[in-house]
């Protein structure tokens, strides 16, 4: 489920960011518990007014992967 936050200053000025995460169980285990891959897609959108009055939108998408392992009674 995506999670979005942002700020809108006018009809055109906007800064938004969102994160979507996917959890995948790996075949490997640490301390008897499956390792978990967290795949994150971070989307950042910025919209500003150009000198001609048009709205210009810039969108960046970043992929981040993290592996959680069970240590000391919790996933880290």
Biopython code that builds the backbone (N, CA, C, O; Angstrom):
import numpy as np
from Bio.PDB.StructureBuilder import StructureBuilder

atoms = [
    (1, "UNK", "N", (0.841, -1.160, 0.000)),
    (1, "UNK", "CA", (0.000, 0.000, 0.000)),
    (1, "UNK", "C", (0.897, 1.237, 0.000)),
    (1, "UNK", "O", (1.767, 1.367, 0.862)),
    (2, "UNK", "N", (0.696, 2.145, -0.956)),
    (2, "UNK", "CA", (1.513, 3.358, -1.013)),
    (2, "UNK", "C", (1.187, 4.308, 0.139)),
    (2, "UNK", "O", (0.068, 4.330, 0.652)),
    (3, "UNK", "N", (2.174, 5.076, 0.522)),
    (3, "UNK", "CA", (2.020, 6.084, 1.560)),
    (3, "UNK", "C", (2.531, 7.395, 0.987)),
    (3, "UNK", "O", (3.682, 7.473, 0.560)),
    (4, "UNK", "N", (1.684, 8.439, 0.970)),
    (4, "UNK", "CA", (2.062, 9.709, 0.370)),
    (4, "UNK", "C", (1.939, 10.839, 1.379)),
    (4, "UNK", "O", (1.030, 10.850, 2.209)),
    (5, "UNK", "N", (2.862, 11.788, 1.300)),
    (5, "UNK", "CA", (2.798, 13.024, 2.075)),
    (5, "UNK", "C", (3.188, 14.158, 1.145)),
    (5, "UNK", "O", (3.864, 13.932, 0.141)),
    (6, "UNK", "N", (2.770, 15.378, 1.468)),
    (6, "UNK", "CA", (3.162, 16.476, 0.599)),
    (6, "UNK", "C", (2.656, 17.812, 1.080)),
    (6, "UNK", "O", (1.998, 17.931, 2.113)),
    (7, "UNK", "N", (2.989, 18.811, 0.291)),
    (7, "UNK", "CA", (2.617, 20.186, 0.586)),
    (7, "UNK", "C", (2.222, 20.868, -0.713)),
    (7, "UNK", "O", (2.923, 20.760, -1.719)),
    (8, "UNK", "N", (1.086, 21.576, -0.686)),
    (8, "UNK", "CA", (0.609, 22.303, -1.858)),
    (8, "UNK", "C", (0.485, 23.767, -1.464)),
    (8, "UNK", "O", (-0.250, 24.102, -0.534)),
    (9, "UNK", "N", (1.210, 24.654, -2.177)),
    (9, "UNK", "CA", (1.194, 26.079, -1.859)),
    (9, "UNK", "C", (0.206, 26.867, -2.715)),
    (9, "UNK", "O", (-0.308, 27.893, -2.269)),
    (10, "UNK", "N", (-0.064, 26.411, -3.921)),
    (10, "UNK", "CA", (-0.981, 27.097, -4.835)),
    (10, "UNK", "C", (-1.472, 26.086, -5.855)),
    (10, "UNK", "O", (-1.331, 24.879, -5.656)),
    (11, "UNK", "N", (-2.051, 26.577, -6.954)),
    (11, "UNK", "CA", (-2.516, 25.654, -7.991)),
    (11, "UNK", "C", (-1.364, 24.894, -8.623)),
    (11, "UNK", "O", (-1.545, 23.775, -9.104)),
    (12, "UNK", "N", (-0.176, 25.494, -8.625)),
    (12, "UNK", "CA", (0.943, 24.878, -9.330)),
    (12, "UNK", "C", (2.054, 24.403, -8.391)),
    (12, "UNK", "O", (2.651, 23.355, -8.640)),
    (13, "UNK", "N", (2.342, 25.127, -7.343)),
    (13, "UNK", "CA", (3.461, 24.801, -6.447)),
    (13, "UNK", "C", (3.113, 23.594, -5.576)),
    (13, "UNK", "O", (2.232, 23.668, -4.719)),
    (14, "UNK", "N", (3.815, 22.480, -5.807)),
    (14, "UNK", "CA", (3.514, 21.242, -5.092)),
    (14, "UNK", "C", (4.789, 20.450, -4.843)),
    (14, "UNK", "O", (5.643, 20.351, -5.723)),
    (15, "UNK", "N", (4.918, 19.890, -3.659)),
    (15, "UNK", "CA", (5.977, 18.934, -3.331)),
    (15, "UNK", "C", (5.305, 17.711, -2.717)),
    (15, "UNK", "O", (4.681, 17.804, -1.660)),
    (16, "UNK", "N", (5.434, 16.568, -3.381)),
    (16, "UNK", "CA", (4.827, 15.332, -2.900)),
    (16, "UNK", "C", (5.870, 14.229, -2.867)),
    (16, "UNK", "O", (6.772, 14.197, -3.704)),
    (17, "UNK", "N", (5.749, 13.332, -1.912)),
    (17, "UNK", "CA", (6.606, 12.149, -1.906)),
    (17, "UNK", "C", (5.783, 10.964, -1.419)),
    (17, "UNK", "O", (4.886, 11.105, -0.587)),
    (18, "UNK", "N", (6.109, 9.805, -1.954)),
    (18, "UNK", "CA", (5.386, 8.594, -1.591)),
    (18, "UNK", "C", (6.322, 7.404, -1.548)),
    (18, "UNK", "O", (7.339, 7.368, -2.240)),
    (19, "UNK", "N", (5.965, 6.430, -0.725)),
    (19, "UNK", "CA", (6.769, 5.216, -0.589)),
    (19, "UNK", "C", (5.840, 4.014, -0.713)),
    (19, "UNK", "O", (4.786, 3.958, -0.079)),
    (20, "UNK", "N", (6.245, 3.063, -1.529)),
    (20, "UNK", "CA", (5.531, 1.796, -1.639)),
    (20, "UNK", "C", (6.525, 0.701, -1.274)),
    (20, "UNK", "O", (7.640, 0.672, -1.795)),
    (21, "UNK", "N", (6.121, -0.205, -0.376)),
    (21, "UNK", "CA", (7.042, -1.249, 0.091)),
    (21, "UNK", "C", (6.460, -2.627, -0.182)),
    (21, "UNK", "O", (5.255, -2.854, -0.072)),
    (22, "UNK", "N", (7.354, -3.535, -0.540)),
    (22, "UNK", "CA", (6.996, -4.924, -0.789)),
    (22, "UNK", "C", (7.905, -5.794, 0.070)),
    (22, "UNK", "O", (9.126, -5.634, 0.045)),
    (23, "UNK", "N", (7.315, -6.717, 0.831)),
    (23, "UNK", "CA", (8.084, -7.621, 1.686)),
    (23, "UNK", "C", (8.150, -8.990, 1.023)),
    (23, "UNK", "O", (7.129, -9.525, 0.590)),
    (24, "UNK", "N", (9.357, -9.559, 0.943)),
    (24, "UNK", "CA", (9.572, -10.858, 0.314)),
    (24, "UNK", "C", (10.367, -11.736, 1.276)),
    (24, "UNK", "O", (11.434, -11.341, 1.747)),
    (25, "UNK", "N", (9.846, -12.924, 1.565)),
    (25, "UNK", "CA", (10.587, -13.874, 2.398)),
    (25, "UNK", "C", (11.662, -14.542, 1.559)),
    (25, "UNK", "O", (11.392, -15.030, 0.461)),
    (26, "UNK", "N", (12.881, -14.561, 2.081)),
    (26, "UNK", "CA", (13.979, -15.244, 1.396)),
    (26, "UNK", "C", (14.019, -16.701, 1.839)),
    (26, "UNK", "O", (13.383, -17.084, 2.821)),
    (27, "UNK", "N", (14.766, -17.495, 1.110)),
    (27, "UNK", "CA", (14.937, -18.899, 1.490)),
    (27, "UNK", "C", (15.938, -19.044, 2.633)),
    (27, "UNK", "O", (15.946, -20.061, 3.327)),
    (28, "UNK", "N", (16.776, -18.038, 2.829)),
    (28, "UNK", "CA", (17.787, -18.093, 3.885)),
    (28, "UNK", "C", (17.170, -17.722, 5.231)),
    (28, "UNK", "O", (16.181, -16.992, 5.306)),
    (29, "UNK", "N", (17.783, -18.247, 6.291)),
    (29, "UNK", "CA", (17.304, -17.977, 7.647)),
    (29, "UNK", "C", (18.445, -17.471, 8.517)),
    (29, "UNK", "O", (19.610, -17.803, 8.298)),
    (30, "UNK", "N", (18.085, -16.660, 9.509)),
    (30, "UNK", "CA", (19.011, -16.214, 10.540)),
    (30, "UNK", "C", (18.372, -16.543, 11.880)),
    (30, "UNK", "O", (17.250, -16.116, 12.153)),
    (31, "UNK", "N", (19.068, -17.292, 12.709)),
    (31, "UNK", "CA", (18.565, -17.709, 14.022)),
    (31, "UNK", "C", (17.219, -18.433, 13.922)),
    (31, "UNK", "O", (16.371, -18.300, 14.804)),
    (32, "UNK", "N", (17.029, -19.199, 12.839)),
    (32, "UNK", "CA", (15.806, -19.983, 12.675)),
    (32, "UNK", "C", (14.637, -19.241, 12.060)),
    (32, "UNK", "O", (13.575, -19.833, 11.872)),
    (33, "UNK", "N", (14.796, -17.955, 11.737)),
    (33, "UNK", "CA", (13.727, -17.151, 11.142)),
    (33, "UNK", "C", (14.125, -16.734, 9.728)),
    (33, "UNK", "O", (15.286, -16.427, 9.456)),
    (34, "UNK", "N", (13.133, -16.729, 8.836)),
    (34, "UNK", "CA", (13.404, -16.338, 7.460)),
    (34, "UNK", "C", (13.871, -14.886, 7.388)),
    (34, "UNK", "O", (13.338, -14.019, 8.079)),
    (35, "UNK", "N", (14.869, -14.631, 6.546)),
    (35, "UNK", "CA", (15.283, -13.263, 6.252)),
    (35, "UNK", "C", (14.199, -12.631, 5.373)),
    (35, "UNK", "O", (13.528, -13.330, 4.613)),
    (36, "UNK", "N", (14.032, -11.332, 5.477)),
    (36, "UNK", "CA", (12.998, -10.614, 4.725)),
    (36, "UNK", "C", (13.654, -9.523, 3.884)),
    (36, "UNK", "O", (14.430, -8.715, 4.394)),
    (37, "UNK", "N", (13.335, -9.510, 2.597)),
    (37, "UNK", "CA", (13.783, -8.434, 1.715)),
    (37, "UNK", "C", (12.683, -7.377, 1.695)),
    (37, "UNK", "O", (11.519, -7.697, 1.456)),
    (38, "UNK", "N", (13.048, -6.120, 1.945)),
    (38, "UNK", "CA", (12.117, -5.000, 1.855)),
    (38, "UNK", "C", (12.494, -4.210, 0.607)),
    (38, "UNK", "O", (13.553, -3.584, 0.553)),
    (39, "UNK", "N", (11.614, -4.246, -0.398)),
    (39, "UNK", "CA", (11.837, -3.490, -1.630)),
    (39, "UNK", "C", (11.001, -2.222, -1.539)),
    (39, "UNK", "O", (9.777, -2.286, -1.430)),
    (40, "UNK", "N", (11.661, -1.072, -1.584)),
    (40, "UNK", "CA", (10.975, 0.213, -1.476)),
    (40, "UNK", "C", (11.091, 0.977, -2.786)),
    (40, "UNK", "O", (12.157, 1.034, -3.400)),
    (41, "UNK", "N", (9.974, 1.562, -3.199)),
    (41, "UNK", "CA", (9.959, 2.462, -4.349)),
    (41, "UNK", "C", (9.576, 3.835, -3.801)),
    (41, "UNK", "O", (8.465, 4.027, -3.309)),
    (42, "UNK", "N", (10.502, 4.783, -3.891)),
    (42, "UNK", "CA", (10.283, 6.135, -3.384)),
    (42, "UNK", "C", (10.048, 7.051, -4.582)),
    (42, "UNK", "O", (10.891, 7.155, -5.473)),
    (43, "UNK", "N", (8.890, 7.714, -4.591)),
    (43, "UNK", "CA", (8.528, 8.605, -5.699)),
    (43, "UNK", "C", (8.393, 10.025, -5.155)),
    (43, "UNK", "O", (7.624, 10.270, -4.226)),
    (44, "UNK", "N", (9.145, 10.959, -5.739)),
    (44, "UNK", "CA", (9.112, 12.364, -5.341)),
    (44, "UNK", "C", (8.684, 13.200, -6.537)),
    (44, "UNK", "O", (9.271, 13.098, -7.614)),
    (45, "UNK", "N", (7.662, 14.027, -6.348)),
    (45, "UNK", "CA", (7.155, 14.880, -7.418)),
    (45, "UNK", "C", (7.199, 16.332, -6.961)),
    (45, "UNK", "O", (6.693, 16.676, -5.893)),
    (46, "UNK", "N", (7.809, 17.174, -7.782)),
    (46, "UNK", "CA", (7.866, 18.611, -7.527)),
    (46, "UNK", "C", (7.259, 19.320, -8.726)),
    (46, "UNK", "O", (7.609, 19.037, -9.872)),
    (47, "UNK", "N", (6.344, 20.243, -8.453)),
    (47, "UNK", "CA", (5.714, 21.007, -9.532)),
    (47, "UNK", "C", (5.874, 22.492, -9.210)),
    (47, "UNK", "O", (5.537, 22.948, -8.118)),
    (48, "UNK", "N", (6.395, 23.233, -10.186)),
    (48, "UNK", "CA", (6.628, 24.671, -10.007)),
    (48, "UNK", "C", (6.114, 25.420, -11.228)),
    (48, "UNK", "O", (5.943, 24.844, -12.303)),
    (49, "UNK", "N", (5.874, 26.701, -11.046)),
    (49, "UNK", "CA", (5.413, 27.542, -12.151)),
    (49, "UNK", "C", (6.611, 28.077, -12.926)),
    (49, "UNK", "O", (7.519, 28.675, -12.347)),
    (50, "UNK", "N", (6.608, 27.858, -14.239)),
    (50, "UNK", "CA", (7.677, 28.354, -15.110)),
    (50, "UNK", "C", (7.451, 29.835, -15.391)),
    (50, "UNK", "O", (6.394, 30.380, -15.070)),
    (51, "UNK", "N", (8.450, 30.484, -15.991)),
    (51, "UNK", "CA", (8.362, 31.921, -16.276)),
    (51, "UNK", "C", (7.218, 32.256, -17.234)),
    (51, "UNK", "O", (6.710, 33.377, -17.218)),
    (52, "UNK", "N", (6.805, 31.289, -18.073)),
    (52, "UNK", "CA", (5.697, 31.540, -19.002)),
    (52, "UNK", "C", (4.334, 31.245, -18.376)),
    (52, "UNK", "O", (3.309, 31.363, -19.048)),
    (53, "UNK", "N", (4.310, 30.863, -17.101)),
    (53, "UNK", "CA", (3.059, 30.606, -16.401)),
    (53, "UNK", "C", (2.616, 29.152, -16.402)),
    (53, "UNK", "O", (1.674, 28.792, -15.697)),
    (54, "UNK", "N", (3.283, 28.314, -17.186)),
    (54, "UNK", "CA", (2.942, 26.891, -17.223)),
    (54, "UNK", "C", (3.474, 26.182, -15.975)),
    (54, "UNK", "O", (4.467, 26.601, -15.380)),
    (55, "UNK", "N", (2.802, 25.118, -15.600)),
    (55, "UNK", "CA", (3.285, 24.276, -14.507)),
    (55, "UNK", "C", (4.265, 23.252, -15.071)),
    (55, "UNK", "O", (3.966, 22.567, -16.049)),
    (56, "UNK", "N", (5.429, 23.156, -14.450)),
    (56, "UNK", "CA", (6.452, 22.200, -14.869)),
    (56, "UNK", "C", (6.609, 21.179, -13.748)),
    (56, "UNK", "O", (6.824, 21.539, -12.591)),
    (57, "UNK", "N", (6.499, 19.892, -14.108)),
    (57, "UNK", "CA", (6.563, 18.825, -13.110)),
    (57, "UNK", "C", (7.839, 18.016, -13.270)),
    (57, "UNK", "O", (8.219, 17.643, -14.380)),
    (58, "UNK", "N", (8.496, 17.750, -12.146)),
    (58, "UNK", "CA", (9.703, 16.926, -12.126)),
    (58, "UNK", "C", (9.426, 15.741, -11.210)),
    (58, "UNK", "O", (9.051, 15.918, -10.051)),
    (59, "UNK", "N", (9.613, 14.532, -11.736)),
    (59, "UNK", "CA", (9.340, 13.326, -10.960)),
    (59, "UNK", "C", (10.594, 12.469, -10.882)),
    (59, "UNK", "O", (11.253, 12.224, -11.893)),
    (60, "UNK", "N", (10.920, 12.018, -9.677)),
    (60, "UNK", "CA", (12.077, 11.146, -9.471)),
    (60, "UNK", "C", (11.607, 9.873, -8.778)),
    (60, "UNK", "O", (10.832, 9.918, -7.823)),
    (61, "UNK", "N", (12.091, 8.735, -9.278)),
    (61, "UNK", "CA", (11.763, 7.445, -8.682)),
    (61, "UNK", "C", (13.067, 6.765, -8.275)),
    (61, "UNK", "O", (13.985, 6.625, -9.082)),
    (62, "UNK", "N", (13.134, 6.347, -7.024)),
    (62, "UNK", "CA", (14.319, 5.695, -6.488)),
    (62, "UNK", "C", (13.923, 4.330, -5.929)),
    (62, "UNK", "O", (12.926, 4.208, -5.219)),
    (63, "UNK", "N", (14.706, 3.316, -6.253)),
    (63, "UNK", "CA", (14.490, 1.969, -5.714)),
    (63, "UNK", "C", (15.507, 1.702, -4.612)),
    (63, "UNK", "O", (16.699, 1.967, -4.773)),
    (64, "UNK", "N", (15.024, 1.177, -3.496)),
    (64, "UNK", "CA", (15.898, 0.847, -2.379)),
    (64, "UNK", "C", (15.555, -0.555, -1.886)),
    (64, "UNK", "O", (14.382, -0.878, -1.697)),
    (65, "UNK", "N", (16.566, -1.383, -1.680)),
    (65, "UNK", "CA", (16.374, -2.729, -1.142)),
    (65, "UNK", "C", (17.101, -2.849, 0.193)),
    (65, "UNK", "O", (18.194, -2.310, 0.371)),
    (66, "UNK", "N", (16.479, -3.561, 1.123)),
    (66, "UNK", "CA", (17.057, -3.773, 2.446)),
    (66, "UNK", "C", (16.739, -5.209, 2.865)),
    (66, "UNK", "O", (15.658, -5.713, 2.561)),
    (67, "UNK", "N", (17.652, -5.861, 3.549)),
    (67, "UNK", "CA", (17.413, -7.211, 4.060)),
    (67, "UNK", "C", (17.315, -7.144, 5.581)),
    (67, "UNK", "O", (18.228, -6.665, 6.253)),
    (68, "UNK", "N", (16.195, -7.631, 6.113)),
    (68, "UNK", "CA", (16.001, -7.698, 7.557)),
    (68, "UNK", "C", (16.337, -9.105, 8.031)),
    (68, "UNK", "O", (15.895, -10.089, 7.439)),
    (69, "UNK", "N", (17.123, -9.194, 9.103)),
    (69, "UNK", "CA", (17.507, -10.484, 9.685)),
    (69, "UNK", "C", (17.084, -10.497, 11.148)),
    (69, "UNK", "O", (17.102, -9.466, 11.820)),
    (70, "UNK", "N", (16.706, -11.671, 11.630)),
    (70, "UNK", "CA", (16.237, -11.812, 13.006)),
    (70, "UNK", "C", (17.427, -11.968, 13.946)),
    (70, "UNK", "O", (18.131, -12.977, 13.921)),
    (71, "UNK", "N", (17.635, -10.942, 14.777)),
    (71, "UNK", "CA", (18.744, -10.947, 15.732)),
    (71, "UNK", "C", (18.269, -10.351, 17.055)),
    (71, "UNK", "O", (17.509, -9.383, 17.071)),
    (72, "UNK", "N", (18.716, -10.927, 18.146)),
    (72, "UNK", "CA", (18.397, -10.410, 19.486)),
    (72, "UNK", "C", (16.892, -10.251, 19.712)),
    (72, "UNK", "O", (16.453, -9.291, 20.346)),
    (73, "UNK", "N", (16.105, -11.196, 19.191)),
    (73, "UNK", "CA", (14.668, -11.194, 19.443)),
    (73, "UNK", "C", (13.831, -10.309, 18.549)),
    (73, "UNK", "O", (12.630, -10.166, 18.779)),
    (74, "UNK", "N", (14.441, -9.701, 17.519)),
    (74, "UNK", "CA", (13.652, -8.846, 16.617)),
    (74, "UNK", "C", (14.322, -8.758, 15.248)),
    (74, "UNK", "O", (15.505, -9.061, 15.097)),
    (75, "UNK", "N", (13.540, -8.338, 14.258)),
    (75, "UNK", "CA", (14.096, -8.121, 12.923)),
    (75, "UNK", "C", (14.826, -6.786, 12.893)),
    (75, "UNK", "O", (14.318, -5.765, 13.357)),
    (76, "UNK", "N", (16.051, -6.825, 12.327)),
    (76, "UNK", "CA", (16.877, -5.609, 12.254)),
    (76, "UNK", "C", (17.376, -5.437, 10.847)),
    (76, "UNK", "O", (18.092, -4.477, 10.559)),
]
sb = StructureBuilder()
sb.init_structure("model")
sb.init_model(0)
sb.init_chain("A")
sb.init_seg("    ")
for serial, (resi, resn, name, xyz) in enumerate(atoms, 1):
    if name == "N":
        sb.init_residue(resn, " ", resi, " ")
    sb.init_atom(name, np.array(xyz, "f"), 0.0, 1.0, " ", f" {name:<3s}", serial, name[0])
structure = sb.get_structure()
